[in-house]
């Protein structure tokens, strides 16, 4: 139900996509309501690639650690705060010169280490829901940044800003993470619809360089820099000057030879490891109690009991204790296991019956073959062309 206190669709989606459970636990836990934007960490989330001038590269995860520390607001106490609390807190801190800062840290991993991590520990670095072990791949601080100026015009500088994971500085590149790859296309497409086809010409979105940008994009609404009379192709009449390339693109892009996930991935036991560690090793007793209160309270407006049963079954794969607490709090007995369920958004690697294995129960025709990839999209052994990487 739109614009209503109704969580039915929310839990329906999550109960059909069990790989979301780790993020759901963060959202519904203490970190779900941070005590303002100054007191929260930031993450790139997706695995990226760091490339040096020689074309050598490593996989990388970026973390932005708050110098102010982290804190949270409880669900019970949130009614005492303005809906605009986080924005006012950040604005007022900057206005009085208390500039918030973050340490920029990276975890790095070689292609061979990525393959070994999957083969030995079943951690898929190309899966947004998996977490890199900090003991094996420690954070390395490379810099810091501070927010030291508020915008002058909210509409021009905030509402019209258009972030895009495809806008990367030299030396940082996307990995083969399928969700990241989709966002490279979907973000700019969204901006073209939300702001306009020439959104990159707006001052807040245009590059700050000492030269004019040249491309083959022309016309459209609000084209106030249409590049004059220069032809929209590589012309001898009005030639474009190229900057010298410093990276062998064949070396950095011709290495990945694994098969991609063409349809949907499969939920497997390793997909619950990060969520289980969050429940068993990170949350203390108070955090667990607040988590159960938050979840059960939100589920109280779900109109379909079977959706709650499905979600409790998913939580049971994380922890039997978690599921039991949630059953007590909601008064709903969840399904015993996800092995007996069929999902719409993922294949079920726990399924005991063949009919429940495939998403939507739709097994492909025999001549098509099974769409479930053995590696589940992970960089398994043999994924990288090390002959290319070595030259």
C-alpha positions in Angstrom: 0.0 0.0 0.0 1.6 3.3 -1.1 2.1 6.1 1.4 0.9 3.9 4.3 2.3 2.2 7.3 2.4 -1.1 5.6 5.5 -3.3 5.4 4.1 -6.1 3.3 5.9 -5.3 0.1 9.1 -4.6 2.0 9.3 -8.0 3.6 8.0 -9.7 0.5 10.9 -8.5 -1.5 13.5 -9.5 1.2 11.9 -12.9 1.8 12.3 -13.6 -2.0 16.0 -12.4 -2.0 17.7 -14.1 1.0 21.1 -12.9 -0.1 20.1 -9.5 1.3 20.1 -10.8 4.9 23.4 -9.2 6.0 22.4 -5.8 4.7 19.0 -6.2 6.3 20.6 -6.9 9.7 22.8 -3.7 9.4 19.8 -1.7 8.4 17.6 -2.9 11.2 20.4 -2.9 13.8 22.1 0.0 15.6 23.9 1.2 12.5 20.5 1.7 10.8 19.9 5.0 12.5 23.3 6.7 12.9 23.6 9.7 15.2 24.0 12.1 12.3 26.0 11.8 9.1 29.2 12.9 10.9 29.2 9.8 13.0 29.0 7.1 10.4 31.6 5.3 8.2 31.4 5.2 4.5 32.2 2.4 2.1 32.5 2.0 -1.7 30.8 -1.4 -1.1 31.8 -2.9 -4.5 35.2 -4.3 -5.2 37.2 -1.9 -7.3 40.6 -2.2 -9.0 43.6 0.0 -8.3 45.9 0.3 -11.3 49.5 1.8 -11.3 51.3 3.4 -14.2 52.8 0.1 -15.3 49.3 -1.4 -15.7 49.7 -3.6 -12.7 46.6 -3.9 -10.6 45.0 -5.3 -7.5 41.4 -5.7 -6.3 40.5 -3.2 -3.6 37.8 -2.2 -1.1 37.6 1.5 0.0 36.6 2.4 3.5 36.0 6.0 4.9 36.4 5.8 8.7 34.8 8.7 10.6 37.3 10.7 12.7 34.3 11.6 15.0 33.7 7.9 15.8 30.3 6.3 15.3 27.1 6.4 17.4 23.5 5.6 16.9 20.0 6.6 17.9 17.6 3.9 19.1 14.2 3.4 17.6 12.6 4.3 20.9 14.5 7.6 21.1 14.2 8.5 17.4 10.8 10.3 18.0 12.7 12.9 20.0 14.8 14.0 17.0 13.8 16.1 14.0 13.5 14.4 10.7 16.2 16.8 9.5 18.5 16.2 12.4 21.4 14.7 10.4 21.3 17.5 7.9 21.2 20.3 10.5 23.9 18.6 12.6 26.3 18.5 9.6 25.5 22.0 8.4 25.8 23.6 11.9 29.1 21.8 12.6 30.6 23.1 9.3 29.3 26.6 9.9 31.0 26.9 13.3 34.3 25.5 12.0 34.0 22.0 13.5 34.9 20.3 10.2 34.1 16.6 10.2 36.7 14.3 8.7 37.2 10.8 7.5 40.3 8.6 7.1 40.4 7.0 3.6 41.6 3.4 3.9 41.9 0.5 1.4 42.0 -3.2 1.5 43.9 -4.7 -1.4 44.1 -8.2 -2.8 45.9 -9.7 -5.8 43.9 -11.7 -8.5 45.6 -14.9 -7.2 44.5 -14.1 -3.6 41.0 -13.5 -4.8 40.9 -17.0 -6.5 42.4 -18.6 -3.4 39.9 -16.8 -1.1 37.0 -18.4 -3.0 38.5 -21.8 -3.3 39.5 -22.1 0.3 37.1 -19.9 2.2 34.2 -19.5 -0.2 34.4 -15.7 0.0 33.4 -14.1 -3.3 35.0 -10.7 -3.7 32.7 -10.0 -6.7 29.6 -10.5 -4.4 28.5 -7.2 -2.8 27.1 -9.2 0.2 30.4 -10.8 1.1 33.0 -9.2 3.5 36.7 -9.2 3.1 38.4 -10.5 6.3 40.3 -7.7 7.9 42.9 -9.9 9.5 43.9 -11.3 6.1 43.5 -8.0 4.3 44.1 -5.2 6.8 43.0 -1.6 6.2 45.7 0.7 4.9 45.3 4.4 5.4 46.2 6.4 2.3 44.7 9.8 3.2 41.9 11.8 4.7 39.3 14.3 3.8 37.3 17.0 5.6 34.0 18.7 4.8 34.8 22.4 5.3 32.2 24.3 3.2 28.4 24.3 3.0 26.6 24.8 -0.3 25.3 28.2 -1.2 22.3 27.0 -3.1 20.6 23.8 -2.1 18.9 23.1 -5.4 21.8 23.9 -7.7 24.4 22.0 -5.6 22.5 19.2 -3.9 19.3 18.3 -5.8 21.0 18.6 -9.2 24.2 16.7 -8.3 24.6 13.4 -10.1 26.9 10.8 -8.7 28.0 8.0 -11.0 30.2 5.0 -10.3 31.5 5.3 -13.9 33.1 8.7 -13.1 36.5 7.3 -11.9 39.8 9.1 -11.7 42.8 7.4 -13.5 44.1 4.6 -11.4 40.7 3.4 -10.1 38.6 1.1 -12.2 35.5 -1.1 -11.8 35.8 -4.8 -11.2 33.6 -7.5 -12.8 31.2 -7.3 -9.9 27.9 -7.7 -11.8 25.9 -5.3 -9.6 28.6 -2.6 -10.1 28.6 -3.3 -13.8 24.9 -2.7 -14.0 25.2 0.5 -12.0 27.8 1.9 -14.5 24.8 2.0 -16.9 21.8 2.6 -14.7 23.1 5.6 -12.8 23.8 7.9 -15.8 20.6 6.7 -17.4 18.7 7.7 -14.3 20.3 11.1 -14.3 19.3 11.7 -17.9 15.7 11.1 -16.9 15.7 12.9 -13.5 17.8 16.0 -14.4 18.0 16.0 -18.2 20.2 14.7 -21.0 22.8 17.4 -20.5 23.1 17.0 -16.8 26.9 16.8 -17.1 27.1 20.4 -18.3 25.7 21.7 -15.0 28.5 23.3 -13.0 28.1 20.9 -10.1 28.5 17.9 -12.4 31.1 19.2 -14.9 34.8 18.4 -14.5 37.1 21.1 -13.1 39.9 21.1 -15.6 41.9 23.8 -17.3 40.6 22.8 -20.8 37.3 22.3 -22.5 35.9 18.8 -22.7 35.4 17.3 -26.2 33.1 14.5 -26.9 30.5 13.4 -29.5 27.4 14.3 -27.5 25.3 17.0 -29.1 22.0 18.8 -28.7 19.1 17.9 -26.4 17.3 20.1 -23.9 19.4 22.7 -22.0 22.6 22.2 -24.1 24.3 25.4 -23.2 27.8 24.1 -24.2 27.2 22.4 -27.5 30.9 22.5 -28.6 30.5 25.1 -31.3 31.0 24.0 -34.9 33.3 21.1 -34.3 32.0 18.0 -36.1 30.7 15.1 -33.9 33.4 12.7 -35.0 37.2 12.5 -35.2 37.7 15.2 -37.8 40.6 16.7 -39.6 38.7 20.0 -39.9 38.7 20.6 -36.2 40.8 17.9 -34.6 40.6 16.9 -31.0 43.8 16.8 -28.9 44.2 13.5 -27.0 46.0 13.2 -23.7 48.8 10.6 -23.8 47.7 7.2 -22.4 49.7 6.0 -19.5 48.1 2.6 -19.1 48.1 -0.5 -21.3 44.4 -1.1 -21.5 44.9 -4.5 -23.1 46.8 -5.6 -20.0 44.3 -4.3 -17.5 41.1 -5.4 -19.2 42.0 -8.7 -21.1 42.6 -10.7 -17.9 39.2 -11.9 -16.9 38.2 -15.1 -18.6 35.6 -16.6 -16.3 31.9 -17.2 -17.2 29.4 -14.6 -16.0 26.1 -15.2 -14.2 23.6 -14.8 -17.0 20.4 -14.8 -15.0 20.4 -15.2 -11.2 22.9 -16.4 -8.6 22.2 -19.1 -6.1 21.8 -18.8 -2.3 24.4 -21.0 -0.6 25.7 -21.6 3.0 28.6 -19.1 2.6 26.1 -16.3 1.9 25.1 -16.4 5.6 28.6 -16.2 7.1 28.9 -12.5 7.3 25.4 -12.1 8.8 26.2 -14.9 11.4 29.4 -13.1 12.4 27.5 -9.9 12.8 24.9 -11.6 15.2 27.3 -13.8 17.1 30.5 -11.7 17.3 29.6 -8.0 16.8 26.2 -7.5 18.4 26.2 -7.5 22.2 23.1 -8.4 24.2 21.6 -4.9 24.1 22.2 -4.7 20.4 20.4 -8.0 19.8 17.4 -7.0 21.9 17.1 -3.7 20.0 17.4 -5.6 16.7 14.6 -8.0 17.5 12.4 -5.1 18.7 13.1 -3.2 15.4 12.4 -6.2 13.2 9.3 -7.4 15.0 7.9 -3.9 15.2 8.3 -3.3 11.5 6.8 -6.8 10.7 3.7 -5.9 12.7 2.3 -4.0 9.7 2.9 -6.9 7.3 -0.5 -8.2 6.1 0.6 -11.7 4.9 1.8 -14.1 7.6 3.6 -16.4 5.2 5.9 -13.6 4.2 7.0 -13.4 7.9 7.3 -17.2 8.1 9.7 -17.1 5.0 11.8 -14.3 6.5 12.1 -16.0 9.8 13.3 -19.1 8.0 16.0 -17.0 6.3 17.0 -15.6 9.7 17.2 -19.2 11.0 20.0 -19.9 8.6 21.9 -17.0 10.3 21.2 -18.2 13.8 18.6 -20.4 15.5 18.7 -18.1 18.5 17.8 -15.1 16.3 14.9 -17.0 14.7 13.6 -18.2 18.1 13.6 -14.7 19.5 11.9 -13.3 16.5 9.2 -16.0 16.6 8.5 -15.1 20.3 8.4 -11.4 19.5 6.1 -11.7 16.5 4.0 -14.7 17.7 4.6 -16.3 14.3 6.2 -19.7 13.9 8.6 -19.5 10.9 9.2 -22.2 8.3 11.7 -24.8 9.6 14.2 -24.2 6.8 14.7 -22.5 3.5 15.4 -25.9 2.0 11.6 -26.3 1.5 11.1 -22.9 -0.2 11.3 -21.5 -3.7 12.6 -18.0 -4.2 11.7 -15.5 -7.0 15.0 -13.6 -6.9 17.6 -16.4 -6.5 18.1 -20.1 -7.1 18.0 -22.2 -3.9 21.2 -24.0 -3.2 19.6 -25.5 0.0 16.7 -27.1 -1.8 16.2 -30.8 -1.3 13.7 -31.2 -4.2 14.7 -30.4 -7.8 11.4 -28.5 -8.2 12.4 -26.0 -5.6 15.9 -25.4 -6.8 15.3 -23.0 -9.6 14.0 -19.4 -9.1 10.2 -19.3 -9.7 10.3 -23.1 -10.0 11.2 -22.6 -13.7 13.7 -25.2 -14.7 15.2 -24.4 -18.1 14.7 -26.7 -21.1 17.1 -29.6 -21.4 18.7 -28.1 -24.6 19.3 -24.8 -22.8 21.2 -26.2 -19.8 21.2 -25.2 -16.2 21.7 -21.4 -15.6 23.2 -22.1 -12.1 27.0 -21.4 -12.4 29.2 -23.6 -10.3 31.4 -20.7 -9.1 28.3 -18.5 -8.5 30.0 -15.7 -10.3 33.1 -15.8 -8.0 36.7 -15.5 -9.3 37.4 -19.3 -9.1 40.7 -20.9 -9.9 41.5 -20.2 -13.5 39.4 -17.0 -13.7 42.3 -14.7 -14.5 44.6 -14.9 -17.5 47.9 -14.7 -15.7 49.9 -14.8 -19.0 48.3 -11.4 -19.9 48.9 -10.1 -16.4 52.6 -11.1 -16.5 53.4 -9.1 -19.7 
